[in-house]
Amino acid sequence: MIQLTFLGHSGWLIQKDAYHLLIDPFLESNPAAKNRASDVKADFIIVTHAHGDHLGDAIPIARRTGAIIISNFEITQFCEKHGAKTHGMHIGGSHEFPFGKIKLTPAWHGSSFPDGTYGGTPAGCLITMDGKTIYHAGDTGLFMDMQLIGEMNPIDLALLPIGDNFTMGIPDAVKAVSLLKPKMVIPMHYNTFDIIKADPEDFISKIKQPGVTAQVVNPGQSVQL
């Protein structure tokens, strides 16, 4: 059984057996977060890109727990310099970890560290474990290759941004669902700040793709696959 807990914004905790996998753990400065960086468990941490609301608290969590940060090569080099264990990857590459397989996918966005230096290519990720595949889109606009991602990787759960301005808004996220054809979709990256206010129920109501279950998960709530 796989359990996913929404940490707010784009952050997730995925638990499988004894493994704890974090994605984009933006907690301490996140007004929507129910968890603190000092509380969460982690064995591995995926960082989709270097912006502060995604790199977040990955480094202090990794230093405290000994977790391995998985990200693009530039981000892992940065994290290593700050005392974290890492595993560098890049777009299109995959790797088998003890909990399952990670593959980095394209994301149309930017990536820079808090000091403005280049943070490598932004990414989404496909996570495959126990025969289930989770697609975390990262921060991205709509792009046609989502259809290819869905064709090559039957997706059990898609985690998609809907907050607009920096990422897809609701209409584009609805189109993304029709391209990806997941079994289930959960919206993310909305309402953390005023500029990305969006109604997740509006998103849910607009999904007409047959066979797709859509669900709103609030920060601190969990779902199981």
C-alpha positions as CSV (number, residue, x, y, z in Angstrom):
1,M,0.0,0.0,0.0
2,I,1.2,3.5,-0.8
3,Q,0.1,6.5,1.2
4,L,0.4,10.1,0.0
5,T,0.1,13.0,2.4
6,F,-0.3,16.5,1.0
7,L,2.1,19.0,2.7
8,G,0.7,22.0,0.9
9,H,1.7,23.9,-2.2
10,S,3.5,21.2,-4.3
11,G,4.8,19.3,-1.3
12,W,4.0,15.6,-0.7
13,L,5.1,12.8,1.6
14,I,4.9,9.3,0.0
15,Q,5.1,6.4,2.4
16,K,5.7,2.8,1.2
17,D,6.7,0.2,3.7
18,A,9.5,1.7,5.8
19,Y,10.4,4.3,3.2
20,H,9.5,8.0,3.4
21,L,9.8,10.0,0.1
22,L,9.4,13.7,0.2
23,I,8.7,15.9,-2.9
24,D,9.3,19.7,-2.8
25,P,9.2,20.1,1.0
26,F,8.4,23.8,1.3
27,L,7.3,23.9,4.9
28,E,8.8,26.6,7.2
29,S,7.8,29.6,5.0
30,N,4.6,28.0,3.7
31,P,1.5,29.5,5.3
32,A,-0.6,26.5,4.2
33,A,1.7,23.8,5.7
34,K,0.5,21.7,8.6
35,N,4.0,20.1,9.1
36,R,7.3,21.6,10.2
37,A,10.6,20.7,8.7
38,S,11.8,19.4,12.1
39,D,9.0,16.9,12.2
40,V,8.9,15.1,8.9
41,K,10.6,11.8,8.2
42,A,12.6,11.3,5.0
43,D,14.7,8.7,3.4
44,F,14.7,10.4,-0.1
45,I,13.7,13.9,-1.2
46,I,12.8,14.8,-4.8
47,V,13.3,18.5,-5.7
48,T,11.7,19.4,-9.0
49,H,13.5,22.8,-9.4
50,A,15.5,25.3,-7.4
51,H,12.9,28.0,-6.6
52,G,12.6,28.6,-2.9
53,D,9.0,27.3,-2.7
54,H,10.2,23.9,-4.0
55,L,13.8,23.4,-2.8
56,G,12.2,24.7,0.4
57,D,13.6,22.9,3.5
58,A,15.1,20.0,1.5
59,I,18.7,20.7,2.7
60,P,18.1,21.0,6.4
61,I,15.7,18.0,6.3
62,A,18.4,15.9,4.4
63,R,21.1,16.9,6.9
64,R,18.9,16.0,9.9
65,T,17.6,12.7,8.5
66,G,20.4,11.6,6.2
67,A,18.0,11.5,3.3
68,I,19.3,11.5,-0.2
69,I,18.2,14.5,-2.4
70,I,17.2,13.4,-5.9
71,S,17.1,16.2,-8.5
72,N,18.8,17.6,-11.6
73,F,22.6,17.7,-11.5
74,E,22.9,21.4,-10.8
75,I,20.6,21.2,-7.8
76,T,22.4,18.2,-6.4
77,Q,25.8,19.9,-6.7
78,F,24.4,22.9,-4.8
79,C,22.9,20.6,-2.1
80,E,26.2,18.6,-1.7
81,K,28.0,21.9,-1.1
82,H,25.6,22.5,1.7
83,G,26.1,19.2,3.4
84,A,23.4,17.0,1.9
85,K,23.7,13.5,0.3
86,T,22.4,13.5,-3.3
87,H,21.7,11.6,-6.4
88,G,21.9,13.7,-9.6
89,M,19.7,13.0,-12.6
90,H,18.4,14.8,-15.7
91,I,15.4,15.0,-18.0
92,G,14.5,11.6,-19.5
93,G,16.8,9.7,-17.2
94,S,15.5,7.1,-14.8
95,H,17.0,5.2,-11.9
96,E,16.0,2.3,-9.6
97,F,16.0,3.2,-5.9
98,P,15.2,0.8,-3.0
99,F,11.6,2.1,-2.9
100,G,11.0,2.1,-6.7
101,K,11.9,3.9,-9.9
102,I,12.2,7.6,-10.6
103,K,12.2,9.2,-14.0
104,L,12.5,12.9,-14.6
105,T,10.2,14.5,-17.1
106,P,10.1,17.9,-18.8
107,A,8.5,20.9,-17.1
108,W,8.0,24.3,-18.8
109,H,9.1,26.7,-16.1
110,G,12.3,28.3,-14.7
111,S,14.8,27.2,-12.1
112,S,17.1,29.5,-10.1
113,F,18.4,29.4,-6.5
114,P,17.5,32.2,-4.0
115,D,20.6,34.1,-5.0
116,G,19.5,34.1,-8.6
117,T,22.1,31.6,-9.9
118,Y,21.1,29.0,-12.4
119,G,19.3,26.0,-11.0
120,G,19.4,23.6,-13.9
121,T,16.4,22.4,-16.0
122,P,13.0,22.2,-14.1
123,A,11.4,18.8,-14.0
124,G,8.4,16.8,-13.2
125,C,8.8,13.1,-12.2
126,L,7.3,9.7,-12.6
127,I,7.5,7.6,-9.5
128,T,6.8,3.8,-10.0
129,M,6.4,1.6,-6.9
130,D,4.4,-1.5,-6.1
131,G,3.1,-1.6,-9.7
132,K,1.7,2.0,-9.4
133,T,2.8,5.1,-11.2
134,I,2.5,8.6,-9.8
135,Y,3.1,11.6,-12.0
136,H,4.1,14.9,-10.2
137,A,4.1,17.5,-12.9
138,G,6.3,20.0,-11.0
139,D,5.7,23.7,-11.9
140,T,4.8,23.7,-15.6
141,G,2.6,25.1,-18.3
142,L,0.6,22.8,-20.6
143,F,2.7,21.0,-23.2
144,M,1.8,18.5,-25.9
145,D,4.3,15.9,-24.7
146,M,2.1,15.2,-21.8
147,Q,0.2,12.9,-24.2
148,L,3.4,11.0,-24.8
149,I,4.1,10.7,-21.1
150,G,0.6,9.2,-20.6
151,E,0.9,6.9,-23.6
152,M,4.3,5.4,-22.4
153,N,3.5,5.4,-18.7
154,P,0.0,4.3,-17.6
155,I,-0.6,6.8,-14.7
156,D,-2.5,5.8,-11.6
157,L,-2.3,9.3,-10.0
158,A,-1.4,12.7,-11.5
159,L,-0.6,15.6,-9.3
160,L,-1.1,18.8,-11.3
161,P,-0.7,22.5,-10.6
162,I,-3.8,24.7,-11.2
163,G,-2.9,28.1,-9.6
164,D,-2.1,29.9,-12.9
165,N,0.3,32.9,-13.2
166,F,3.4,30.7,-12.7
167,T,2.0,27.4,-13.9
168,M,-1.1,26.0,-15.7
169,G,-4.4,27.4,-14.7
170,I,-7.6,25.4,-14.5
171,P,-8.4,25.2,-18.2
172,D,-4.9,24.1,-19.2
173,A,-4.8,21.6,-16.3
174,V,-8.1,20.1,-17.4
175,K,-6.6,19.7,-20.9
176,A,-3.5,18.1,-19.3
177,V,-5.8,15.4,-17.8
178,S,-7.2,14.6,-21.3
179,L,-3.6,14.2,-22.6
180,L,-2.3,12.2,-19.6
181,K,-5.3,10.0,-19.1
182,P,-4.6,9.2,-15.4
183,K,-6.9,7.0,-13.3
184,M,-6.9,9.7,-10.6
185,V,-5.9,13.4,-10.4
186,I,-5.3,15.7,-7.5
187,P,-4.7,19.5,-7.9
188,M,-1.8,21.3,-6.2
189,H,0.1,24.6,-6.3
190,Y,-2.9,26.8,-5.6
191,N,-4.0,29.2,-2.8
192,T,-0.6,29.3,-1.0
193,F,-0.4,33.0,-2.0
194,D,-3.0,35.4,-3.3
195,I,-1.5,35.5,-6.8
196,I,-2.2,31.7,-7.3
197,K,-5.7,31.6,-5.9
198,A,-7.9,29.0,-7.6
199,D,-10.9,26.9,-6.8
200,P,-10.0,23.3,-6.8
201,E,-13.7,22.2,-6.9
202,D,-14.0,24.2,-10.1
203,F,-11.2,22.2,-11.5
204,I,-12.8,18.9,-10.4
205,S,-16.1,19.9,-12.0
206,K,-14.6,20.5,-15.4
207,I,-12.9,17.1,-15.8
208,K,-15.0,15.1,-18.2
209,Q,-12.4,12.5,-19.1
210,P,-14.1,9.0,-18.8
211,G,-12.6,6.8,-16.1
212,V,-10.8,9.6,-14.3
213,T,-11.4,10.1,-10.6
214,A,-10.7,13.6,-9.3
215,Q,-10.2,14.6,-5.7
216,V,-9.3,17.6,-3.6
217,V,-6.8,16.8,-0.8
218,N,-6.2,19.6,1.7
219,P,-2.8,20.1,3.5
220,G,-2.3,17.4,6.1
221,Q,-4.8,15.0,4.5
222,S,-3.8,11.7,3.0
223,V,-4.9,9.3,0.2
224,Q,-4.0,5.7,-0.5
225,L,-3.1,3.9,-3.7
